Amino acid sequence: MSEPALFDALRQALWVAVLMASPLLVVALIAGVTIGLLQALTSVQEMTLTFVPKVGAMLLAFWVSMSFMTTTLTAFFVDGIIPRIEGH
């Protein structure tokens, strides 16, 4: 495999990683900002109040976006990686 082909495969892999991580990161950001606002407004500084809802929201987001992640990763391997392996 030539260097440009390798760099192209790595670029595509990084883009797929960003696409797969984005739903979880967006949900974590929204949950963190919302909980931080609620804590600032109510002056409640409980550690479990920040941790448990974030983890619950991320688990729910992971469960909802699992099919998207699987489809994205499968398409990357079927369209991008396997043809390069077979072409060699």
Long-range contacts (C-beta under 8 A, 24 or more apart in sequence): 1-84, 1-88, 5-84, 9-80, 9-81, 9-84, 12-76, 12-80, 13-76, 16-72, 16-73, 16-76, 19-72, 20-69, 20-72, 20-73, 23-61, 23-62, 23-64, 23-65, 23-68, 23-69, 24-58, 24-61, 24-62, 24-65, 26-61, 27-57, 27-58, 27-60, 27-61, 28-54, 28-57, 28-58, 30-57, 31-57, 31-58
